[in-house]
């Protein structure tokens, strides 16, 4: 596939890195030759220096032969215009644009159509990150929470703690502990290395456990692996930008929310937009302000500014002053490695969330969701099975007989039914049917192509 990526920032670079490793023909366009040179030194890609929405620059990138345009510059308008030009002049089949401003995204159904602004897929990092943080708040103690099948199934990562009922026991005893709940452990990471779980696998303290379960059963499964944290009540958000505002809008009716914002003008905007959240003007690194606002009684402190260093310092200060849980947006992967497992409980990567959302539109096969995990090393995908027993390698087969690549696990199936949709946690005897949404966990994302081929339909299917 020939893919043109507009923008060589964190998101564009991450997308290029993912796709270049999957035998795609990649060209990256950016106005900064320095950024392009860094990418070209690391990856086998083409680069063009120039304005991303100018036709002659797009022609240099061979837009006329492109299968896919991914416009992820920092400027919404440039992304939209580039998609318009790709559609009008070059008939590019698929056009994806990063749209950050809610002023555009709230009108997306009317605005983004071929006769108006021809964008096939809209990616909003702010929405993706705020949704992600909201899920973490819903499940206290979780390290990651990812949705599949429109939220009917969730993949959750937790750290197994001393004293958990299942610590020191084999996975096969899960069912005995919670007989009315079905779950599947997709992977276990122990001291940074992946373990493919079997019934005889023993869970140890400090294991990072990824499990799949129906949304309603998440809390029950978590309670077997660790002491359940009490539901959060008091949330403090540092940064009233797009992400902070979106999140506050989502949660202000459920929690006591305070927002710290440095800009007086932005504070006024936030106060007008929000109904019950308290907006405070000041720095999140102001010790006196944090103490005055009872930081020691805060359940979750969220550093959501666009400055990594500010987020890290504010989070460390909040933790030292008594905040029970701290989370911070960290864009620089080098910083994530430095703080991982330290005083900051969860590092949130916006570009990792964005890349995962994009990959579902790039991969072959009927992929609904792709989530990039463990800083891009692993993946969890939701793929729809098609065909019949003759044309498909998976349809009509029990899960135990599916020839999965090494390191891949089927964790669950979502089956749409005329009367009632079903969440089926994977067991060897469950037979995959056409139309099933199959959730697959891969400890090595390099096996994704093998999974794609596995779910492709043969020529006998019409």
C-alpha positions in Angstrom: 0.0 0.0 0.0 1.3 3.5 -0.9 0.7 5.8 2.1 1.4 9.6 2.3 1.7 11.0 5.8 1.4 14.8 6.2 3.2 15.9 9.3 6.4 14.5 10.9 5.6 15.4 14.5 5.1 12.8 17.3 1.9 11.3 15.7 3.2 11.3 12.1 6.5 9.8 13.1 4.8 7.1 15.1 2.5 6.2 12.2 5.4 6.1 9.8 7.4 3.8 12.2 4.4 1.4 12.5 3.6 1.3 8.8 7.2 1.2 7.5 7.7 -2.0 9.4 4.7 -3.6 7.6 6.1 -3.4 4.0 4.2 -0.3 3.0 5.5 2.4 0.6 5.6 5.4 2.9 6.3 9.1 2.0 6.3 11.7 4.8 5.7 15.4 4.0 6.7 18.2 6.5 8.1 21.7 6.4 11.0 20.8 8.7 13.9 19.2 6.9 15.5 18.4 10.3 12.5 16.3 11.4 12.4 14.5 8.0 16.2 13.8 8.1 15.8 12.2 11.6 13.0 10.0 10.3 14.8 9.0 7.1 17.9 8.0 9.1 15.8 5.6 11.1 13.3 4.3 8.6 13.1 3.1 5.0 10.8 5.8 3.8 10.6 8.7 1.3 10.5 12.3 2.5 9.4 15.6 0.9 10.0 19.0 2.5 7.3 21.5 1.8 3.8 22.8 2.7 1.6 19.8 3.3 -1.5 21.1 1.5 0.1 22.6 -1.7 -0.7 20.6 -4.8 2.8 20.7 -6.2 4.2 19.3 -3.0 1.7 16.5 -2.9 2.6 15.7 -6.5 6.2 15.4 -5.5 5.0 12.8 -3.0 3.2 11.0 -5.9 -0.3 11.6 -4.5 -1.7 10.4 -7.8 -0.6 6.9 -7.0 -1.5 6.9 -3.3 -4.0 4.5 -1.7 -4.2 6.5 1.5 -3.5 10.0 2.7 -3.0 10.6 6.5 -3.1 14.3 7.3 -1.8 14.7 10.9 -0.1 18.2 10.9 -0.7 20.3 14.0 -3.0 22.6 11.9 -6.6 21.4 11.4 -7.2 23.7 8.4 -4.1 22.3 6.6 -5.3 18.8 7.1 -8.8 19.6 5.8 -7.5 21.4 2.7 -5.0 18.6 1.9 -7.9 16.1 2.0 -10.0 18.4 -0.3 -7.1 18.6 -2.8 -6.4 14.9 -2.7 -10.1 14.2 -3.4 -10.7 16.9 -6.1 -7.5 16.7 -8.0 -6.2 13.2 -7.5 -9.1 11.1 -6.4 -7.2 9.5 -3.5 -9.4 6.6 -2.3 -9.1 7.1 1.5 -8.3 10.3 3.3 -7.8 10.5 7.1 -7.4 13.8 8.9 -6.5 14.8 12.5 -9.0 17.3 13.7 -8.2 18.8 17.1 -10.7 21.6 17.4 -14.1 20.6 18.8 -15.6 23.5 16.8 -15.1 21.3 13.7 -15.7 17.8 15.2 -19.1 18.6 16.8 -20.4 19.3 13.3 -18.6 16.4 11.6 -21.7 14.6 10.3 -22.7 17.6 8.2 -19.3 19.0 7.5 -17.2 16.1 6.5 -18.8 14.7 3.4 -17.5 14.6 -0.1 -19.7 17.5 -1.3 -18.4 19.7 1.5 -15.0 18.6 3.1 -14.1 15.2 1.8 -12.5 13.5 4.9 -13.3 9.8 5.2 -12.0 9.3 8.7 -11.6 11.9 11.5 -9.0 11.3 14.2 -9.3 13.5 17.3 -6.4 12.9 19.7 -8.1 15.0 22.3 -11.3 12.9 22.2 -9.3 9.6 22.3 -7.2 10.7 25.3 -10.1 12.1 27.3 -12.1 8.9 26.6 -9.1 6.8 27.7 -8.6 8.8 30.9 -12.3 8.6 31.7 -12.1 4.8 31.5 -9.1 4.8 33.9 -11.2 6.9 36.3 -14.1 4.4 36.0 -11.9 1.5 37.0 -9.7 2.6 40.0 -6.4 0.6 40.1 -6.3 -0.3 36.4 -3.2 0.5 34.3 -5.0 0.4 31.0 -8.6 0.1 29.9 -9.5 -0.5 26.3 -12.9 -0.8 24.6 -14.0 -3.4 22.0 -17.4 -4.0 20.5 -18.6 -0.5 21.4 -17.7 -1.0 25.0 -19.4 -4.4 25.5 -16.0 -6.0 26.0 -13.0 -4.4 27.8 -9.3 -5.3 27.9 -7.9 -4.3 31.3 -4.3 -4.3 32.5 -3.7 -4.5 36.3 -0.7 -5.1 38.5 -1.2 -8.1 40.7 -0.6 -7.2 44.3 0.5 -9.2 47.4 -2.7 -10.4 49.1 -4.8 -10.8 46.0 -6.9 -14.0 46.2 -5.3 -15.5 43.0 -1.7 -14.6 43.8 0.3 -17.8 43.9 -2.4 -19.8 42.3 -2.9 -21.3 38.9 -5.1 -19.5 36.3 -7.4 -22.5 36.0 -8.7 -21.7 39.5 -10.1 -18.4 38.3 -13.5 -20.0 37.7 -13.7 -21.5 41.2 -13.1 -18.1 42.8 -15.7 -16.3 40.7 -18.0 -19.0 39.3 -20.6 -16.5 37.9 -18.0 -14.5 35.9 -16.2 -15.5 32.7 -12.9 -13.9 31.8 -9.8 -14.7 29.8 -6.2 -13.7 30.7 -4.7 -12.6 27.3 -1.1 -12.1 28.5 1.0 -11.7 31.5 4.1 -9.5 31.6 6.7 -10.5 34.3 9.7 -8.3 34.8 9.1 -6.9 31.3 8.9 -10.2 29.5 5.7 -11.6 28.0 4.3 -14.9 29.3 1.6 -16.7 27.2 -0.9 -17.9 29.8 -2.0 -21.5 30.3 -4.2 -23.1 32.9 -1.2 -24.1 34.9 0.4 -20.6 34.8 0.8 -19.2 38.4 0.2 -15.5 38.9 3.0 -13.8 40.9 2.9 -10.5 42.8 3.9 -7.5 40.5 2.8 -9.4 37.4 1.2 -7.1 34.8 -2.0 -9.0 33.9 -4.0 -8.3 30.7 -7.5 -9.8 30.9 -10.7 -9.6 28.8 -14.2 -9.6 30.2 -17.7 -8.2 29.7 -17.8 -4.6 30.9 -20.1 -5.5 33.8 -17.6 -8.1 35.1 -14.4 -6.0 35.2 -14.6 -5.1 38.9 -15.1 -8.7 40.0 -12.1 -9.9 38.0 -9.9 -7.1 39.3 -10.7 -8.0 42.8 -9.1 -11.4 42.3 -5.8 -9.9 41.4 -5.5 -6.9 43.8 -7.2 -5.1 46.5 -9.8 -3.0 44.9 -9.3 0.8 45.2 -12.3 2.7 46.5 -14.3 4.6 43.8 -12.7 8.0 43.1 -14.6 11.1 44.3 -12.2 14.1 44.0 -10.4 14.8 40.7 -7.9 17.6 40.1 -7.0 18.4 36.4 -3.9 20.5 35.6 -4.3 22.1 32.3 -7.6 23.5 30.8 -6.7 22.8 27.1 -8.8 20.7 24.8 -8.2 17.5 26.6 -8.7 19.0 30.1 -12.0 20.6 29.0 -13.3 17.5 27.2 -12.6 15.3 30.3 -14.1 17.8 32.7 -17.2 17.9 30.6 -17.5 14.1 30.8 -17.0 13.7 34.5 -18.1 16.9 36.3 -21.6 15.4 37.0 -20.1 12.3 38.7 -17.1 13.6 40.6 -15.9 16.7 42.4 -13.7 18.3 39.8 -11.2 21.2 40.0 -9.2 22.5 37.0 -5.9 24.5 37.4 -5.2 26.7 34.4 -2.5 29.3 34.1 -4.2 31.6 31.5 -6.8 34.0 32.9 -8.5 34.2 29.5 -8.8 30.5 29.2 -10.1 30.3 32.8 -13.0 32.5 31.8 -13.7 30.3 28.8 -13.7 27.2 31.0 -16.0 28.8 33.6 -18.5 29.6 30.9 -18.3 26.1 29.4 -18.4 24.0 32.6 -21.4 23.7 34.9 -20.2 22.4 38.2 -16.4 22.0 37.9 -14.3 24.6 39.9 -11.9 26.6 37.7 -8.8 27.9 39.4 -6.3 30.3 37.9 -2.7 29.4 38.7 0.2 27.0 38.2 0.0 23.3 38.9 3.5 23.5 40.2 2.6 26.1 42.9 3.0 24.2 46.1 1.0 26.8 48.2 -1.9 26.6 45.7 -2.0 22.8 45.8 -2.0 22.8 49.6 -4.7 25.5 49.7 -6.9 23.3 47.5 -6.4 20.2 49.7 -4.2 18.2 47.4 -3.8 15.6 50.1 -7.6 14.8 49.8 -7.4 14.4 46.0 -8.1 10.9 44.7 -6.6 11.5 41.2 -4.3 14.3 40.0 -4.2 14.5 36.2 -1.5 16.6 34.5 -2.9 17.2 31.0 -1.0 20.1 29.6 0.9 19.9 26.3 4.3 20.3 28.1 5.9 17.0 29.2 8.3 18.6 31.7 5.5 20.7 33.3 3.3 17.5 33.6 6.1 15.5 35.2 7.1 18.1 37.7 3.5 18.9 38.7 2.7 15.2 39.1 5.7 14.5 41.2 4.9 17.5 43.4 1.2 16.5 43.7 2.3 13.0 44.7 4.7 14.2 47.3 2.0 16.5 48.8 -0.4 13.6 49.2 -2.4 13.0 46.0 -3.4 9.3 46.1 -3.0 8.7 42.3 -1.2 10.8 39.7 -1.4 10.4 35.9 0.4 12.5 33.3 0.4 13.0 29.6 3.9 12.2 28.3 4.6 12.6 24.6 8.4 11.9 24.7 9.0 8.1 24.7 12.3 8.6 26.5 10.5 10.2 29.4 8.1 7.3 29.7 11.0 5.0 30.2 12.4 7.2 32.9 9.3 7.5 35.0 7.8 4.0 34.4 7.2 2.4 37.7 8.1 5.5 39.7 6.0 8.0 41.6 3.9 8.8 38.6 1.3 6.0 38.5 0.3 6.1 34.8 1.9 7.8 31.9 -0.5 8.6 29.1 0.7 8.6 25.5 -1.6 10.7 23.2 0.2 9.7 20.0 0.1 6.0 21.0 -3.7 6.2 21.3 -3.9 8.1 18.0 -1.8 5.5 16.2 -3.9 2.7 17.4 -7.0 4.4 16.1 -5.4 5.0 12.7 -4.2 1.4 12.2 -7.7 0.0 12.0 -8.2 2.0 8.8 -4.8 1.0 7.3 -4.7 -2.7 7.9 -6.2 -5.2 5.5 -9.2 -7.3 6.5 -12.3 -6.1 8.3 -10.6 -4.6 11.4 -12.8 -2.6 13.7 -10.3 -1.7 16.4 -6.6 -1.7 16.8 -5.0 -0.8 20.2 -1.3 -0.4 20.4 0.0 -1.6 23.8 3.2 -1.5 25.8 4.7 1.4 23.8 3.9 -0.2 20.5 5.4 -3.7 21.1 2.1 -5.5 21.5 -1.4 -5.1 19.9 -5.0 -6.0 20.6 -7.2 -6.0 17.6 -10.9 -6.5 16.9 -11.5 -8.2 13.5 -14.7 -9.4 11.9 -14.8 -13.0 10.6 -16.3 -13.5 7.2 -17.0 -16.4 4.8 -17.9 -20.0 5.5 -16.1 -23.2 6.3 -14.8 -23.5 2.7 -13.6 -19.9 2.2 -12.4 -19.0 5.7 -9.6 -20.4 7.8 -11.5 -19.5 11.0 -15.2 -19.6 10.4 -16.8 -22.9 11.4 -13.7 -23.9 13.5 -13.5 -24.2 17.3 -11.1 -21.6 18.8 -8.8 -24.4 19.9 -8.3 -25.5 16.3 -7.5 -22.1 14.8 -3.9 -21.9 13.6 -2.9 -18.7 15.4 0.7 -17.4 15.0 3.0 -17.7 17.9 2.2 -15.1 20.6 -1.4 -14.5 19.5 -4.4 -15.3 21.7 -8.1 -15.1 21.0 -9.6 -13.5 24.1 -13.3 -13.0 23.3 -16.0 -12.9 20.7 -18.8 -10.4 20.3 -21.7 -12.0 18.4 -24.6 -9.8 17.2 -27.9 -11.5 17.4 -31.4 -10.5 16.4 -32.7 -11.0 19.9 -29.7 -10.4 22.1 -26.0 -9.6 21.5 -23.6 -12.0 23.1 -20.2 -11.6 24.8 -18.4 -14.9 24.5 -15.2 -15.2 26.5 -12.9 -17.5 24.5 -12.7 -21.2 25.3 -11.3 -23.9 23.0 -14.8 -25.4 22.2 -16.5 -22.2 21.0 -17.0 -22.2 17.2 -16.4 -19.0 15.3 -19.3 -17.9 13.1 -19.4 -15.5 10.2 -20.0 -12.0 11.4 -18.3 -12.6 14.8 -16.2 -9.8 16.2 -13.0 -11.6 17.3 -10.7 -10.0 19.9 -7.1 -11.1 19.4 -4.1 -10.2 21.6 -0.6 -10.2 20.1 2.4 -10.0 22.4 4.5 -9.2 19.2 2.9 -6.8 16.8 5.1 -8.1 14.0 2.6 -11.1 13.8 -0.3 -8.8 12.8 0.1 -9.6 9.1 -0.3 -13.3 9.9 -3.5 -12.6 11.8 -4.7 -10.5 8.8 -4.1 -13.4 6.4 -5.8 -15.8 8.8 -9.1 -13.8 8.6 -9.0 -13.0 4.9 -11.7 -14.7 2.8 -10.8 -17.0 -0.1 -12.0 -16.7 -3.6 -14.8 -19.2 -3.1 -16.8 -16.7 -0.9 -19.3 -14.6 -2.8 
